[in-house]
Amino acid sequence: MPSTRVAIVQQPDYSGTVLTAVKKAIDLAGGLSGIISPGDTVLIKPNLLSPRPPEEAVTTHPEVVRAVVECVREAGAKRVWIGDSCAGAHSDEILWNKTGMRQVAESTGAILKSFHKAVKPRPVAGQPVPVPAWLDEVDTVISLPKMKTHALTGLTCAMKNTYGLISGAAKSAYHASHPSPRSMSTFLVDVYIALKPDFFIVDCIEALEGEGPANGAPKAVGLILAGADGVAIDTVCARMLKGGPKQVPMLAMAAALNAGTADVESIECVGDGVDQLERARLRPSIGRHLLAIPEWLFKPVTRLLACHPKINQSLCVKCGICADICSQNAISGNSRDGYRVNGKTCIMCMCCSESCPKEALAARSPLAFFGRIGGFFKKKPPDSADKL
């Protein structure tokens, strides 16, 4: 019998019925009464990857955040905070204004929390990672991921949204030490286990397909998902991708560590959006072909084929955010002459692309090469036990 429940509710757009759909999804998934206690401080953690307007589908839509604030208050929360650590050195005010979070806070009384202030280490798989010091005051974390494809991990949804609890530039440093899809997925699972939110509500009204998490295209899906198991939610969402859950190494890794349910037969999907999700399809990132490369060959092959992001000079505004975030100092230049990527030192972490506010960086086309050689390298599925 299914042991994990994921609610899937139809919501065609970001109109005034979002609150009704969010409430329905929460109730079908078991409700918040056993998760939030009267007087709690609750952190609502959307995906605020970079200062991009809601219509670009890169960040969690403010109407979904607004609805969850009301639901959390109804459940008894005393203090409601909203916060996320974005990619790149963007100011809080620019981030909050562009993503619509400032308007949500002003209209609901929720408090916006900065990730640029004092940090405190939390243990993740035996190593300390920096999180905001104020996280110690939070009783409950409600995660609001945006459903998006991802060039390195296949998708970014419930599990990967937890990565945003890590403060600032540290995230790009971890990309440097975990450059491949499997290596980064392993670390993300460790982060998820150590910092796991208490409940998840997914904005899949408009998803992002293609070259996510920052350079893709919005795709109308018309769904809100909810549940307490982020692994199960991601497993369900991965069914919208070509190749399904096998294209997301995090799922098998998390299940092997008993961090959640990745067995489709053990997940009970409820709600009026179940059939709609089964029909939905999202165009995956070309980065999925990176899974065709064995771990031991990843660095030499990607460097040999010059697989690195390229700057579109017609879109670049010469802000230098990409150069500041690059852990390998692979991007050089200045505000007068512009910036360039050094393919010899680039490790293909794509942090520059995620942080760019103008979509001026994208992966170069040689990635498609891996689709042609995938049959040669992939003797076993990417999520087989010996790859974990």
N, C-alpha and C positions, 0 to 999 in steps of 0.2 A: 504493500500500500504506500502511496506517496507520503513522505514525511515532511516535506517543505512546501510552503504555499507562496506563490507569486500571483499578485493581482494584476490584471491587465484590463484597463478601462478605456473606452473610446472617448476622445476629445478632439474634435476636428481642427480647432484653432485656439488662439489666445484671447478669446472673447470673454465675456462676463461669466461663462459657465465653467471656467477652469476650477473655481473653488468647489463646485459640486462634484466634478470628476475626481479631484484630489481627495475629497472626503470619502467618496465611494471606494476609491482604491485603498485608502488607509483602512477603512472598515473591513473590506474583503480580505485584507492581509492580516487581520487580527486586531487592529486598532492600536491606539497609543496609551491606553489606560495602564497597561502593565509595563510600559517603557518610561513614561513621564509621570513623576509624582508631583503633587501640589507643592509649589514653592521652588521647583527645580530651576536651575540656570541651564538653558538649552542653546546649543550652538547649531544654527542652520548653516550647513556647509555646501554652497553651490559650487559649480565649476565656473571659475572666473579666470580662465586661462590667460587672457590678455584684454586690454581695453578695446573691445569690439562691440558694436551695437547689437541688440538682441536679434534683429532680422538676419544677421549673418549666420546664426545657429552655431556659433563657436562657444557660447556661454549659456548657462542655465537662464531661461527666460524669466524676467522679473515678475510676470504674472503668476508663475508657478511658485516662486519664492514668496510672493505676497499671500497666496493661498495657504501655504504651509505655515507661515507666521500665525495666521488666524487659527489653524487647526492646533498648533502647539499651545497657543494661549487657551483655547477651549479645553485642552487636556490638563491645564493647571500650572503651566510654566509661569514663574514669577519674572524672570529675566530672559529675554530672547535676543540672542546675538546672531549676527550674520557675518561670515568671514571666509576668506580663502587666500592662499598664497599664489599669486600669479607668476607666470614665467617672465623674466626680465625685470629691469629696474624701473618699473612704472610707479608713479606716485599713487598713493591711496585715492586721492581725490579724482584723478583722471580715470582710474580703474572703476571706482564706484559710479561716477557720472556717466561714463560711456556704456557700462553694462546695465544701467538702470537701477542699481542697488541703492543709490542715494535717494531716489524717489520712493522706493519701497520703504526705506527706513523712516523717511519723513512722514509718510502716510500711515504707517502702522505703529510707530514708536519703538521699533526694534533698534538695536544699537549695532553700528558697523564696527567691527574689530580689525585692527591693523596687525599684519604679520611682520611688520618692519621693526617692531619694538623688541623688548628684552626676550631672550629665548632661554629655554631650559632643555637639557638633554633627556631624551626618552630612549630606553634600550630597544633596539631592533636587531634581532638575530645576533646578539652579543656585541653590537657596536652602538655608541650613542648617536642619535640624530637630533637636530635642533627643532623644537616645536615652540610655539608661543608660551611664555611663562604663564599667561592667563588661562591656558588650557586646563590647569589644575583646578580652576574654579568651576569648570563645566561639569554638570551632572549627566547630561545626555547630549549625544551628537546625532543629528538628523542629516543624512547625506542626500544632496539633491544633484545627482550627476546629470549631465547632458549625454544623450546617446550619440556617439560619434565613432567613425572608423579611426584607426590609428596606424601610422606608417610603421611603427616598431612593434607594437603589441597586438595588432589586429583590431582591437576595439578599446575604447576608453569609456567606461561606464561606472558601475558601482565600485568595483575593487580599485580601479586606478584613481578614482576621485579621492580616495583616502590619501594618496600621495601628496595632495595639496595641503595636508596638515603640517607638512614639513616646511620650515620657514625659508623663504628667499632663495638666494643663490646656491644654497646647499644642494638643491635638486639637480642643478646642472652638473655639479661635481659628481653626484651619484650616477648620472648618465655616463660620465667619463669613465668611471670604474666598471660600468655594466653596459658596454656599447651594443651588444648583440641582442636580438629579440629574446632568446632564452635566458641570457644572463640578467637582462633588465626585468624580465617577467619573474624570475626567481626572487629578485630583490623586492619587487612590488608585492609579491605574496607575503614576504616577511613583514613589510610595512603594514599590509592589511591585517595580518594577525596581531601585530603589536598595537595598532591604533584603531582597530575596527569600530566603525560607527554602530549605533544602536538600531537604526532603521534607515531604509532607503526609499526615496521617491524619485523616479526617473522621469525627466522631461524628454519624452519621445514624441511630442506633438510635431515638432520639426526636428529631424535628426540631421547629422552632417555625414555625407557620404564622400567617397573618393579619397583625396589626399588629406585626411584628417591627421591630427586634431585641429589644425588651423587653416589649411588651404583647400578644404573640400567645398562641396556645394550643398546648400540646404535641400532637404528632401522631406516632403510632407508625409508623415506616417500616421499621425492622429491618435497617439496613445499616451497614457500615463501608466507607469508600472510602479508597484510598491511591494515591499516585503522586508523581512528581517535578515535574510541570508543574501549577501552580496554576490556570492559565488553562484547561487541559483539564479539570481536575476541576470547576471552576465551570461550564464548558460542559455537562458531563454532568449536574450537579446542577440546572442551570437548566431541564432538560427536565421537571422535576417541576412547574414553574410554568405557569400559564395564559399562553399566548403564547410560552413557551419562551425560548431564549437572546436573542431580540430584545428582551425586557423588561429585559435587563441590559446597559446601555451599555458597561460596563467590558470586556466580552469582545471586541467589535469593536475598541475602542480599543487593547487590549493586543496583539491580533493584528496590527494595523496597524504597531505598533512592534516586531514580532518578539519579543514578550515571552513568547509561548507559543502553543499551538494552540487555536483556537476553531472550526476546521472539523470538524464531526462526523464526516465521512468519513475524516478523518486520525487519529482517535482510536480505538485498539483497547481495547474494554471487555472485561475478562476476569473470571471468577469466577461463583459460583453465584447471585449477586444481580443479574445483569444484567437478567433478565426482570422481577424484582421492582421494580427502579428504573423500568423502562419503564411499569409499571402505576401507580406511585405518583403522587399528585397533592397539591400543597400549595396551600391557599388563599392568594392573594397579598395584599399590603397594599393598602389603598385609596390609599396614596401613589403607586402605580404610575401614577395618572392625571396626576401632575405631569409625566410625559414628554410629555403632550399640549401643553404650553405651550412655545412657542419661547423660546430662551434670552434674546432681547432683551426679551421680555414677562414674564419670570418674576417679577421683583421687583414691578412694579406690579400684576400680576394677583393674586398671592398676598396682597398687602396689601389690594387692593380687596375681595376676597372674604373677608377676615378668616380666612385659613387659618393657624391657629396652635394650639398645644396648649392644652388646658383642664385645669385642676386639679380633680380630684374631691375635694371637701373632706371627704367621708366616709371617704376612704382616706388623705388626707394626714396625716402625723404631725408636720408643721411643723418638720422637721429643717433646712430651708434649703439643702439640697445643690443643689437645682435653681437657686436664686438665685445661689449661689456659682459655678456652672459656666457660667452664661449670659454669653456674650461681649458681648452687646448691652445688658446690665443691663435686660432686658425683664421680669424677674420681681422683684417687690418685696413686702415684707411683713416679718413678724417671728414669733417663736415663740409669741406670745400671740394675735395676730389672724389668723395664717395668711398665705398668699401668693397673689398674683394675677399673671396674665400680661397684659402690655400688648401688644395686637395690633398697635399702630402701630409698635413697634420690633422685634417678633419677626421673625426671618428664616426661621423654619420649619426650622431645622437639626435639631431634635429631640434635642439633647444633653441637655436637661432630662429628657426621657422616658427616655433610655438610662440616666441616672444615678440615677433615682428607685428607691429600694429597695422601694417599696410599690405600684408600678403605678398611681400616682395621677395621672399625666399621659398624655394620649392626644390624637391629632390630632382636630380638630373635623370634623364631617360634611360641611361644604361642599366638602371634597376630592372628593366624588363628582361634583361639578359638572363636573370635568375629563373624566370618563368620557363625559358627554353632548356635550361640545364637542370631544372628541378627533378626530373625523372632520374637523372644520373646520380644525384646526391641523396635523394630521399628514398633510402631502402626501407625505412619504417616511417609510420606516421609521426609528425612532429611532437605529438603528445604521448608517445609510447613511454613505458615505465623507465627504460634505461636512459631516457633523455632528461629525467627529472633531477 
